[in-house]
Amino acid sequence: MKLLSKTIVVLLLITSCGKQQDEKGVSKFNEDLADELHKMAVIDQVAAYIPQGIYKEWPTEKWEKFKDSVFKAHEKRVVEIFDKYGFVGIDVVGEEGSQNFWLLVQHSDQNTAFQQKVLEKMEIEVKKNNANSNNYALLVDRVNINTGKKQIYGSQLSYEVDEKNGNVQAVVKNLEDSLNVNKRRKAIGLDPLEKYLNQMTIMHYDMNKDVYLKKGIREPKLYLEKEN
């Protein structure tokens, strides 16, 4: 009987591993919500990327309508989720699930008031180590740009094409205090701005390489990276 009791205790401990519990000992992890956010994020990335697979054959108008419908449907759902749970933190859906929720909010650009509300709640969770601080910085910049303010960390970009020299380069939109931007980025765990810009420039060029080559744009133009 004693052996059986010990076995049950061990099994209970193993079963509870990986599940977050609140102060009353009730599990907070929501597997169904985590799965839903994962599925939404997969579709979000299809819509956010350049057309691939069957979508490459679609007329531009059809593709744009598809993208718009995806972002609108996701925005409606994440608003519902936010109203019920607040910012969905790591304790509720795990790191990946929390990142997926943030990503969907990040792309809800037609509802900046909602993005602002999420940002306020997310800041609280970041201070509790229950949300990703890097993602928080990106949302700060997104909200600032969407509301006509200067961004803080330099994450929001546009791309300048130099047809004469055949290259393209990422540039920062409307940045506050550019001289100290790397200090701010380092404080929140982000790479130096020059490294980030080069990564984004290369990614952007690779994503659009076929189109750029037809226009005579042969390469990404990179910044001289500084030491962090």
C-alpha positions in Angstrom: 0.0 0.0 0.0 2.8 2.4 0.9 4.5 1.7 -2.5 1.2 2.4 -4.3 0.8 5.7 -2.5 4.3 6.8 -3.4 3.7 5.9 -7.0 0.6 8.0 -7.1 2.4 11.0 -5.7 5.2 10.7 -8.2 2.7 10.5 -11.1 0.9 13.5 -9.8 4.1 15.5 -9.7 5.0 14.4 -13.3 1.6 15.3 -14.6 1.7 18.8 -13.1 5.2 19.6 -14.6 5.0 22.4 -17.2 1.6 23.6 -16.0 1.4 27.1 -14.4 -0.8 27.4 -11.4 -2.2 30.4 -9.7 -2.1 31.1 -5.9 -5.1 28.8 -5.4 -3.3 25.9 -7.1 -5.6 25.9 -10.1 -3.9 25.4 -13.5 -3.9 28.5 -15.6 -2.4 27.0 -18.8 -5.0 27.1 -21.6 -4.1 24.6 -24.2 -7.1 25.2 -26.4 -6.3 28.9 -26.6 -2.6 28.2 -27.3 -3.6 26.0 -30.2 -6.0 28.6 -31.6 -3.4 31.3 -31.4 -0.9 29.0 -33.2 -3.3 28.4 -36.1 -4.1 32.1 -36.4 -0.4 33.0 -36.4 0.3 30.5 -39.2 -2.4 32.1 -41.4 -1.2 35.6 -40.3 2.3 34.8 -41.6 0.9 33.7 -45.0 -1.0 37.0 -45.4 2.0 39.1 -44.1 4.5 37.4 -46.5 4.7 37.8 -50.3 2.4 35.4 -52.2 3.6 31.8 -52.2 2.3 28.6 -53.7 -1.2 28.9 -55.2 -1.4 32.5 -54.0 1.3 33.5 -56.5 -1.3 32.8 -59.3 -3.9 35.1 -57.8 -4.5 38.6 -59.3 -3.3 41.4 -57.0 -6.8 42.5 -56.2 -7.8 39.0 -55.0 -4.6 38.8 -52.9 -5.1 42.1 -51.2 -8.7 41.2 -50.4 -7.5 37.9 -48.9 -4.9 39.7 -46.7 -7.5 42.3 -45.6 -10.0 39.6 -44.6 -7.4 37.7 -42.6 -6.2 40.7 -40.6 -9.8 41.9 -40.0 -11.0 38.5 -38.8 -8.0 38.0 -36.6 -8.3 41.5 -35.1 -11.9 40.8 -34.2 -10.9 37.5 -32.5 -7.9 38.9 -30.6 -10.1 41.8 -29.3 -12.4 39.1 -27.8 -9.5 37.2 -26.3 -8.1 40.4 -24.8 -11.4 41.4 -23.3 -11.5 38.0 -21.6 -7.9 37.5 -20.6 -6.1 40.8 -20.8 -2.7 40.5 -22.3 -2.2 36.8 -22.8 1.0 36.0 -21.0 3.4 33.1 -20.8 1.6 31.6 -17.8 -1.6 31.2 -19.8 -0.4 29.9 -23.2 3.4 29.5 -23.0 6.1 31.5 -24.7 5.1 30.6 -28.2 1.4 31.3 -27.5 2.1 34.6 -25.9 4.3 35.6 -28.9 1.5 34.5 -31.3 -1.0 36.7 -29.4 1.4 39.7 -29.6 2.0 39.1 -33.3 -1.7 39.2 -34.1 -2.0 42.5 -32.1 1.1 43.9 -33.9 -0.8 43.4 -37.2 -4.0 44.9 -36.0 -3.0 48.3 -37.5 -6.5 49.4 -38.3 -7.3 49.5 -34.6 -4.6 51.6 -32.9 -6.8 52.2 -29.9 -6.8 48.5 -29.3 -3.1 48.2 -29.8 -2.6 50.9 -27.2 -4.7 49.1 -24.7 -2.8 45.9 -25.2 0.5 47.8 -24.8 -0.5 49.1 -21.4 -1.4 45.6 -20.2 1.7 44.1 -21.8 4.0 46.5 -19.9 2.6 45.1 -16.6 3.3 41.5 -17.8 6.8 42.4 -19.0 7.7 43.7 -15.5 6.5 40.3 -14.1 8.7 38.4 -16.7 5.4 37.1 -18.1 5.8 38.6 -21.6 8.7 39.1 -24.0 10.4 42.5 -23.5 11.7 42.6 -27.1 8.2 42.2 -28.4 7.0 44.9 -26.1 9.6 47.3 -27.6 8.4 46.4 -31.1 4.8 47.2 -30.1 5.8 50.5 -28.5 7.3 51.5 -31.9 4.3 50.2 -33.8 1.8 52.2 -31.7 3.9 55.3 -31.8 4.2 55.3 -35.6 0.5 54.4 -36.0 -0.4 57.4 -33.8 1.9 59.9 -35.4 4.6 59.9 -32.7 8.3 59.2 -33.0 9.5 55.6 -32.3 11.8 54.7 -29.5 13.7 51.6 -30.6 13.9 52.0 -34.4 12.0 48.8 -35.3 9.6 50.3 -37.9 11.2 50.6 -41.3 10.7 51.6 -44.9 13.0 50.6 -47.8 14.9 53.0 -50.1 15.7 51.8 -53.6 18.7 53.3 -55.3 18.1 52.5 -59.0 21.4 54.2 -60.1 23.6 51.9 -58.0 21.2 49.0 -58.1 20.6 48.4 -54.4 18.0 48.6 -51.7 18.4 49.5 -48.0 16.2 49.6 -44.9 15.8 53.0 -43.3 14.2 53.9 -39.9 11.0 55.8 -39.8 10.7 59.0 -37.6 13.1 58.1 -34.7 13.4 59.8 -31.4 16.9 60.7 -30.2 18.9 58.7 -32.8 22.2 59.2 -31.0 21.1 57.1 -28.0 19.0 54.5 -29.8 21.5 51.7 -29.3 21.6 52.4 -25.5 17.8 52.1 -25.4 17.9 48.9 -27.5 20.6 47.3 -25.4 18.7 48.1 -22.2 15.8 46.0 -23.4 17.8 43.2 -24.9 17.8 44.2 -28.6 20.8 44.1 -31.0 22.4 47.3 -32.2 20.3 49.2 -34.7 22.8 48.7 -37.6 22.7 44.9 -37.2 18.9 44.9 -37.1 18.7 47.1 -40.2 21.1 44.8 -42.1 19.1 41.7 -41.1 15.9 43.4 -42.3 17.5 44.7 -45.5 18.7 41.2 -46.5 15.4 39.6 -45.6 13.5 42.2 -47.5 15.7 41.8 -50.6 15.5 38.0 -50.5 11.7 38.1 -50.2 11.4 40.4 -53.2 14.5 39.3 -55.2 12.7 38.3 -58.4 10.9 41.6 -58.6 14.0 43.6 -57.8 16.2 41.8 -60.3 13.7 42.7 -63.0 14.1 46.3 -62.0 17.9 46.1 -62.0 18.2 46.1 -58.2 21.0 43.6 -57.7 21.8 43.6 -54.1 21.0 44.8 -50.5 23.0 47.8 -49.3 24.3 47.3 -45.7 25.3 49.6 -42.9 28.6 49.5 -41.1 27.9 47.7 -37.9 29.1 49.2 -34.6 30.0 47.2 -31.5 27.3 46.9 -29.0 
